[in-house]
Amino acid sequence: MIITIGREYGSGGHDVGAMLSGKLGIVLYDKENLAENAKRLGYYDEIKCFYEEKPADSLLYAIAKSDENGRMGEKPFKHIKEVTEDQSCVIIGRCANYIFRNEEDHISVFIHADMDKRIKRIAQNNNISEKQAKNLICETDKKRAEFHNQYTRENWGDSRGYQLSIDSGMIGIEQTVELICGYIAAKRQWGQSGK
């Protein structure tokens, strides 16, 4: 089983992923440990932009977008599939909802929350003002959207790209995890009943 989590900055999506991996006893992959894995395997320099979330040169991006055979995400996506092969895991970000969308045992989740709740969370966690927190949230969400759209040609956060979209600000981190676990159980039961 592969659980992929996309998230707005400040929604607690990483905390949800960490709690979920602990509860289910499966591996958690995020940007940092996937990048470390790429370095260990000698892939990192080749796919550095993917892990550093640096926007591609606009001319190169236009060429890649117009080339139907060329996919700018092909190498990093292949690396992520190799790292996670034959194991259950939770993957935070990295366009994973897109990478694994055709896998039968894949659960894709997008975590979001009201801006006011995200501002309070980020201000408190980073010991910064609410104004600074709001600027950081807007900047981070913009980068995440650009990154996701660049590699998938899809809109980041669009509910059609995920099986579940959860407002963690309404129910909290623990209940968000419980809701995902309930969905996993329901999906398995539905699969066993022959649909």
Protein Blocks (a to p, Z undefined) as FASTA:
>chain_A
ZZdddddehklmmmmmmmmmmmnopacddfklmmmmmmmnopmmmmmmmmnopacdfklm
mmmmmmmkbcfklmmmmmmmmmmgoiacddeejhlmmmmmmpmkbccddddddfklmmmm
mmmmnopafklmmmmmmmmmmmmmmmmmmmnopaehiaklpfbdcdfklnojmlmmmmmm
mmmmmmmmmmmnoZZ
